[in-house]
Amino acid sequence: MSLVLPGEHVPAQHVNLKLGPGLLQSSSAQGQAAIVSTRAGEVMSNPKGNKWWIEGNSRRYVPAPQESVVGVVISRSGENWRVDIGSAHMASLDGLAFEGATKRNRPNLKVGSLLYARVSLAHKDMEPELECFDAQTRKAEGFGELKGGFLVQCSLKMCRLLLDPKHFLFPLLGARFPLETAVGINGRVWVNCKDPRQTIAVVRCIEAVDPDGGGMEEVAVKKFLGTLDV
């Protein structure tokens, strides 16, 4: 892939094209649609070629529709909750945005509760909106309140690496002990293990592999795990 600066055209094409962070569709003077970068970074796409985004070294998360995030409930406003997802603005979560939720039957979230949610609306002039179900099936599909566990802060790039099924870290850890994880694209990873020592090991490995930290490779991580009592 290539490096681009803000304002440069990106040759993203697909029948079902989906644009991620750093890309914007605009119209030229001739009325033709064009894909333009809104920030500097590396042009990336998934194997199918239908999802494109700009991978940069941004420190703050910029919400984009359909992205999964880990948020923290900070307050309640009527029937809605305000959630911190690490972006410039707090996100809004409707009380009915859960599987099977009704006016009489809805989650009882408290301040400080952790959530695994999906960004349903993101616009530069509006607060982002969240929902805790899959838009197509209306089922939870893993979204909802995250109970127990530990929240890890890492770089945005590390989260994208962990979401890649081919990345070595979680399969390597999962072969040693059972663990639950929820990776948000917003620089947050929720980890839940039976033994606190295992949780600490996962956290230390994420920090060590993070490109903004040690950038440790698989062989080094295996040696590192050998020094831990897990």
C-alpha positions in Angstrom: 0.0 0.0 0.0 1.0 3.6 -0.4 1.4 6.7 1.9 -0.9 9.6 1.4 -1.4 13.1 2.7 -4.7 14.9 3.5 -6.5 15.8 0.3 -4.9 13.2 -1.9 -7.1 10.8 -4.0 -7.2 7.2 -3.1 -8.0 4.5 -5.8 -10.5 2.7 -3.7 -13.0 0.8 -5.8 -15.5 -2.0 -5.1 -19.2 -2.9 -5.7 -19.9 -2.8 -1.9 -17.2 -0.2 -0.9 -17.1 0.7 2.7 -14.9 3.6 3.8 -13.2 3.6 7.2 -11.3 6.3 9.2 -9.3 8.8 7.2 -11.3 8.4 3.9 -14.1 10.6 2.6 -16.2 10.4 -0.6 -16.5 13.7 -2.4 -17.7 14.9 -5.8 -15.5 16.6 -8.4 -16.4 19.6 -10.5 -17.5 17.2 -13.2 -19.9 15.5 -10.8 -17.8 12.3 -10.5 -17.4 10.6 -7.1 -13.8 10.5 -5.7 -12.3 9.0 -2.6 -10.1 11.5 -0.7 -7.9 11.1 2.3 -8.6 13.3 5.3 -5.4 12.6 7.2 -1.8 11.4 6.6 -1.0 7.7 6.8 -0.9 4.4 5.0 -3.7 3.3 2.7 -5.0 -0.1 3.9 -7.7 -2.5 2.7 -9.1 -5.9 3.8 -8.4 -9.0 1.7 -11.8 -8.7 -0.1 -11.0 -5.1 -1.1 -14.4 -3.8 0.0 -13.2 -2.0 3.1 -10.5 0.8 2.9 -9.1 3.0 5.6 -6.0 5.2 6.5 -3.7 3.7 9.1 -1.9 6.5 10.8 -0.3 7.3 14.2 -3.3 9.2 15.6 -3.5 9.1 19.4 -7.2 10.0 19.7 -9.9 7.7 18.4 -12.2 9.2 15.7 -15.5 7.3 15.5 -16.6 5.7 12.3 -19.9 3.8 11.6 -19.9 0.0 12.1 -16.8 0.0 14.3 -16.7 -1.9 17.6 -15.7 0.0 20.7 -15.2 -0.6 24.4 -16.9 2.3 26.4 -17.3 3.4 30.0 -20.7 4.7 31.2 -20.2 8.1 32.7 -23.8 9.3 33.3 -27.5 8.7 32.6 -29.6 11.2 30.8 -33.3 10.3 30.9 -33.7 6.9 29.1 -30.2 7.2 27.6 -26.6 6.8 28.8 -23.6 8.9 28.0 -20.5 6.8 27.3 -16.8 7.6 27.1 -15.3 5.9 24.0 -12.0 7.9 24.0 -13.1 10.3 21.2 -13.4 14.1 21.3 -17.1 13.8 22.2 -19.0 11.5 24.5 -21.3 8.9 22.8 -25.0 8.4 23.4 -26.5 5.0 24.0 -30.3 4.6 23.8 -31.9 2.4 26.5 -33.6 0.3 23.8 -30.4 -0.3 21.8 -30.0 -3.8 23.3 -31.3 -7.2 22.2 -34.9 -7.7 23.4 -35.0 -4.4 25.2 -38.4 -2.7 25.9 -39.5 0.2 27.9 -40.3 -2.1 30.8 -37.3 -4.4 30.3 -34.0 -2.7 29.7 -30.4 -3.1 31.1 -29.7 -1.4 34.5 -26.3 0.1 33.7 -24.5 2.1 36.3 -21.8 4.7 36.2 -18.5 3.0 35.6 -20.0 0.0 33.7 -18.0 -1.3 30.8 -19.7 -1.9 27.4 -18.8 -3.6 24.2 -20.8 -1.6 21.6 -21.0 -0.7 17.9 -20.9 2.8 16.5 -24.3 3.3 14.7 -23.9 6.9 13.8 -20.7 9.1 13.5 -20.6 12.6 12.1 -18.1 15.4 12.7 -20.9 17.8 13.8 -22.9 15.3 16.0 -22.3 13.2 19.1 -21.6 9.6 18.1 -24.4 7.1 18.8 -23.9 3.5 20.0 -26.0 0.3 20.0 -25.4 -3.1 21.6 -26.7 -5.5 19.0 -25.9 -6.5 15.4 -27.8 -4.2 13.0 -28.7 -7.1 10.7 -29.7 -9.8 13.1 -30.9 -7.6 16.0 -29.1 -10.1 18.2 -26.5 -9.2 20.8 -23.7 -11.1 19.0 -21.3 -10.5 21.9 -22.3 -6.8 22.4 -23.5 -5.5 25.7 -22.2 -5.0 29.3 -18.8 -6.4 30.1 -18.9 -7.8 33.6 -15.7 -8.4 35.7 -12.4 -8.5 33.8 -9.8 -5.8 33.3 -9.6 -2.9 30.9 -6.3 -2.4 29.0 -5.3 0.8 27.2 -3.2 0.4 24.1 -2.5 2.1 20.8 -5.1 2.2 18.0 -2.8 0.3 15.8 -2.4 -2.5 18.4 -6.2 -2.9 18.5 -6.3 -3.3 14.7 -3.6 -5.9 14.9 -5.5 -7.9 17.6 -8.6 -7.8 15.4 -6.7 -9.6 12.7 -7.4 -13.4 13.0 -3.9 -14.1 11.8 -2.2 -12.2 14.6 -0.3 -14.5 16.9 -0.9 -13.1 20.4 -4.4 -14.3 21.4 -4.0 -17.8 19.9 -0.7 -18.1 21.7 -2.2 -17.0 25.0 -5.4 -19.1 24.5 -3.3 -22.2 24.1 -1.9 -21.8 27.6 -5.1 -20.8 29.5 -8.8 -19.9 28.8 -9.5 -16.2 28.4 -12.3 -13.9 27.2 -11.5 -10.7 25.3 -13.3 -7.8 23.7 -11.2 -5.6 21.4 -12.4 -2.1 20.7 -11.0 -0.3 17.7 -10.8 2.7 20.1 -7.6 1.7 21.8 -9.2 -0.4 24.6 -9.1 -4.2 25.2 -11.2 -6.0 27.8 -9.6 -9.1 29.3 -11.2 -11.7 31.6 -9.3 -14.7 33.0 -10.1 -17.0 36.0 -6.7 -16.3 37.7 -5.5 -12.7 38.3 -2.0 -13.8 37.4 -3.2 -14.8 34.0 -4.9 -11.4 33.6 -1.6 -9.7 34.5 0.2 -11.9 32.0 -2.2 -10.9 29.2 -1.9 -7.2 30.0 1.9 -7.3 30.0 2.0 -9.2 26.7 -0.3 -6.7 25.0 1.8 -3.8 26.3 5.0 -5.6 25.1 3.7 -6.4 21.6 2.1 -2.9 21.1 4.0 -1.1 18.3 4.0 2.0 20.4 5.6 0.0 23.2 8.1 -2.8 22.8 6.9 -4.1 19.5 7.8 -7.6 20.7 7.7 -10.5 18.1 6.2 -14.0 18.6 9.5 -15.7 19.6 10.3 -13.1 22.2 6.7 -13.3 23.6 7.1 -17.1 24.1 10.3 -16.6 26.0 8.7 -13.8 28.0 5.7 -16.1 28.9 8.2 -18.7 30.1 9.4 -16.2 32.8 5.9 -15.7 34.1 4.2 -17.9 36.7 1.1 -18.8 34.6 
